Amino acid sequence: MASHSFEQHIPRLRRYALALLRDRVRADDLVQDTLERALRKVALFRRDTDLRAWLFTIMHNVYINQVRASVKLRTVALEADAPEPTQSTVDDAANMRDLSGALERLAPEQREVVLLVGLEQLSYEETARVLDVPIGTVMSRLSRGRERLRALMSGEASPYLRRIK
């Protein structure tokens, strides 16, 4: 398999990495690490499977390994040379900030599923393969994640609520 077939998936990998990490530099590093691992492991790719799902599986595994290795979280830096905002860009930015904050407040397992299904438009089956969980787990995490997002975005959820195990 030629590396050029990987190229078409880079924008989606980058978008997912950016949604997970909320830091362009770290997202680009995650994409690069994913592609490097994919190139090293290309002999393991089964041609009868979906390349996109295989790449997302690799990215998920790289991401999990990085999370386990690092306790320190970074915040997204504001770009200093951004153009003067208009009212609509201010509203859009506020909505994106609210959504981003709500996504961050989701449990990591729910956030991954919401991003893979909602942002990357993977099927439930593809998402289950990427995360290596049963399809029913994908469906329940997605349902709970969407409900929590709705509550957070509408202001119904108290920021002080927490799940007791």
MIFIDREN-104913 format. One record per residue (C-alpha): residue in three letters; x, y, z. Coordinates in Angstrom, 1 decimal. Layout:
N
(node ALA, (X, Y, Z)),
...
//
This chain:
165
(node MET, (0.0, 0.0, 0.0)),
(node ALA, (1.4, 3.3, -1.0)),
(node SER, (1.6, 6.2, 1.5)),
(node HIS, (-0.4, 8.3, -0.8)),
(node SER, (-3.5, 6.5, 0.2)),
(node PHE, (-2.9, 7.7, 3.8)),
(node GLU, (-2.8, 11.3, 2.5)),
(node GLN, (-6.6, 11.6, 1.9)),
(node HIS, (-7.2, 10.8, 5.6)),
(node ILE, (-4.8, 13.4, 7.1)),
(node PRO, (-7.4, 16.2, 7.3)),
(node ARG, (-9.8, 14.0, 9.2)),
(node LEU, (-7.1, 12.6, 11.5)),
(node ARG, (-5.9, 16.2, 12.2)),
(node ARG, (-9.5, 17.4, 12.9)),
(node TYR, (-10.1, 14.5, 15.4)),
(node ALA, (-6.7, 15.0, 17.0)),
(node LEU, (-7.4, 18.8, 17.4)),
(node ALA, (-10.8, 18.0, 18.9)),
(node LEU, (-9.2, 15.6, 21.4)),
(node LEU, (-6.2, 17.7, 22.4)),
(node ARG, (-7.4, 21.3, 21.7)),
(node ASP, (-3.8, 22.2, 20.9)),
(node ARG, (-2.6, 22.5, 17.3)),
(node VAL, (1.0, 21.6, 17.9)),
(node ARG, (0.1, 18.5, 20.0)),
(node ALA, (-2.6, 17.6, 17.5)),
(node ASP, (-0.1, 17.7, 14.6)),
(node ASP, (2.4, 15.7, 16.7)),
(node LEU, (-0.4, 13.1, 17.3)),
(node VAL, (-1.1, 12.9, 13.6)),
(node GLN, (2.5, 12.5, 12.8)),
(node ASP, (3.0, 9.8, 15.4)),
(node THR, (-0.1, 8.0, 14.0)),
(node LEU, (1.2, 8.1, 10.4)),
(node GLU, (4.7, 7.0, 11.4)),
(node ARG, (3.2, 4.0, 13.3)),
(node ALA, (0.9, 3.2, 10.4)),
(node LEU, (3.8, 3.2, 7.9)),
(node ARG, (5.8, 0.9, 10.2)),
(node LYS, (2.8, -1.4, 10.6)),
(node VAL, (1.5, -1.2, 7.1)),
(node ALA, (2.2, -4.9, 6.6)),
(node LEU, (-0.4, -5.6, 9.3)),
(node PHE, (-3.2, -3.8, 7.5)),
(node ARG, (-5.8, -6.2, 6.0)),
(node ARG, (-6.9, -4.9, 2.6)),
(node ASP, (-10.4, -6.1, 3.2)),
(node THR, (-10.8, -3.6, 6.1)),
(node ASP, (-11.4, 0.2, 6.1)),
(node LEU, (-8.1, 2.2, 6.0)),
(node ARG, (-9.8, 5.2, 7.7)),
(node ALA, (-11.0, 3.1, 10.7)),
(node TRP, (-7.5, 1.4, 10.9)),
(node LEU, (-5.8, 4.8, 11.0)),
(node PHE, (-8.3, 6.0, 13.7)),
(node THR, (-7.6, 2.9, 15.7)),
(node ILE, (-3.9, 3.6, 15.6)),
(node MET, (-4.5, 7.2, 16.5)),
(node HIS, (-6.7, 6.2, 19.5)),
(node ASN, (-4.0, 3.8, 20.7)),
(node VAL, (-1.2, 6.4, 20.4)),
(node TYR, (-3.4, 9.0, 22.1)),
(node ILE, (-4.2, 6.6, 25.0)),
(node ASN, (-0.5, 5.8, 25.4)),
(node GLN, (0.3, 9.6, 25.5)),
(node VAL, (-2.4, 10.3, 28.1)),
(node ARG, (-1.1, 7.5, 30.3)),
(node ALA, (2.5, 8.8, 29.9)),
(node SER, (1.6, 12.4, 30.7)),
(node VAL, (-0.4, 13.9, 33.6)),
(node LYS, (0.1, 17.5, 32.6)),
(node LEU, (-2.6, 19.1, 30.4)),
(node ARG, (-2.0, 22.1, 28.2)),
(node THR, (-4.5, 24.8, 27.2)),
(node VAL, (-5.0, 26.1, 23.7)),
(node ALA, (-3.0, 29.2, 23.1)),
(node LEU, (-4.8, 32.2, 21.6)),
(node GLU, (-3.4, 33.4, 18.3)),
(node ALA, (-2.1, 36.9, 18.7)),
(node ASP, (-2.6, 37.9, 15.1)),
(node ALA, (-6.3, 37.0, 14.8)),
(node PRO, (-8.4, 39.5, 12.8)),
(node GLU, (-10.7, 41.9, 14.6)),
(node PRO, (-13.8, 40.0, 15.5)),
(node THR, (-17.3, 40.8, 14.2)),
(node GLN, (-20.4, 40.2, 16.3)),
(node SER, (-21.1, 36.9, 14.4)),
(node THR, (-17.5, 35.7, 14.9)),
(node VAL, (-17.8, 36.6, 18.6)),
(node ASP, (-21.0, 34.7, 18.9)),
(node ASP, (-19.6, 31.7, 16.9)),
(node ALA, (-16.4, 31.8, 19.0)),
(node ALA, (-18.5, 31.9, 22.2)),
(node ASN, (-20.6, 29.0, 21.0)),
(node MET, (-17.5, 27.0, 20.1)),
(node ARG, (-15.9, 27.8, 23.4)),
(node ASP, (-19.1, 26.6, 25.2)),
(node LEU, (-19.2, 23.4, 23.1)),
(node SER, (-15.5, 22.9, 23.7)),
(node GLY, (-15.9, 23.4, 27.4)),
(node ALA, (-18.9, 21.0, 27.5)),
(node LEU, (-16.9, 18.4, 25.5)),
(node GLU, (-14.1, 18.7, 28.0)),
(node ARG, (-16.5, 18.1, 30.9)),
(node LEU, (-17.6, 14.8, 29.4)),
(node ALA, (-16.1, 11.6, 30.6)),
(node PRO, (-13.1, 10.8, 28.2)),
(node GLU, (-14.9, 7.6, 27.0)),
(node GLN, (-18.0, 9.6, 26.1)),
(node ARG, (-16.0, 12.4, 24.5)),
(node GLU, (-14.1, 9.9, 22.2)),
(node VAL, (-17.4, 8.4, 21.0)),
(node VAL, (-19.1, 11.7, 20.5)),
(node LEU, (-16.2, 13.0, 18.5)),
(node LEU, (-15.8, 9.9, 16.4)),
(node VAL, (-19.5, 9.5, 15.6)),
(node GLY, (-20.4, 13.2, 15.5)),
(node LEU, (-17.4, 14.9, 14.1)),
(node GLU, (-15.7, 12.2, 12.1)),
(node GLN, (-18.9, 10.5, 11.1)),
(node LEU, (-17.7, 7.0, 11.7)),
(node SER, (-20.4, 4.4, 12.0)),
(node TYR, (-21.1, 2.7, 15.3)),
(node GLU, (-19.3, -0.4, 14.0)),
(node GLU, (-16.2, 1.5, 12.9)),
(node THR, (-16.2, 3.4, 16.2)),
(node ALA, (-16.5, 0.1, 18.1)),
(node ARG, (-13.5, -1.2, 16.2)),
(node VAL, (-11.4, 2.0, 16.7)),
(node LEU, (-12.1, 1.9, 20.5)),
(node ASP, (-12.0, -1.9, 20.8)),
(node VAL, (-15.3, -2.0, 22.6)),
(node PRO, (-18.7, -3.7, 21.8)),
(node ILE, (-21.1, -1.8, 19.6)),
(node GLY, (-23.6, -1.6, 22.5)),
(node THR, (-21.0, 0.2, 24.6)),
(node VAL, (-20.5, 2.7, 21.7)),
(node MET, (-24.3, 3.3, 21.6)),
(node SER, (-24.7, 3.8, 25.4)),
(node ARG, (-21.6, 6.1, 25.6)),
(node LEU, (-22.9, 8.1, 22.7)),
(node SER, (-26.4, 8.4, 24.2)),
(node ARG, (-25.1, 9.4, 27.6)),
(node GLY, (-22.5, 11.8, 26.1)),
(node ARG, (-25.1, 13.5, 23.9)),
(node GLU, (-27.5, 13.8, 26.8)),
(node ARG, (-24.8, 15.3, 29.0)),
(node LEU, (-23.8, 17.7, 26.2)),
(node ARG, (-27.4, 18.9, 25.8)),
(node ALA, (-27.6, 19.5, 29.6)),
(node LEU, (-24.3, 21.3, 29.7)),
(node MET, (-25.1, 23.5, 26.7)),
(node SER, (-28.6, 24.4, 28.0)),
(node GLY, (-27.2, 25.2, 31.4)),
(node GLU, (-29.3, 22.5, 33.1)),
(node ALA, (-26.3, 20.6, 34.4)),
(node SER, (-24.7, 21.8, 37.6)),
(node PRO, (-20.9, 22.0, 37.3)),
(node TYR, (-20.8, 20.5, 40.8)),
(node LEU, (-22.5, 17.3, 39.9)),
(node ARG, (-20.2, 14.3, 39.8)),
(node ARG, (-20.7, 10.7, 39.2)),
(node ILE, (-20.3, 8.4, 42.2)),
(node LYS, (-18.8, 5.0, 41.5)),
//
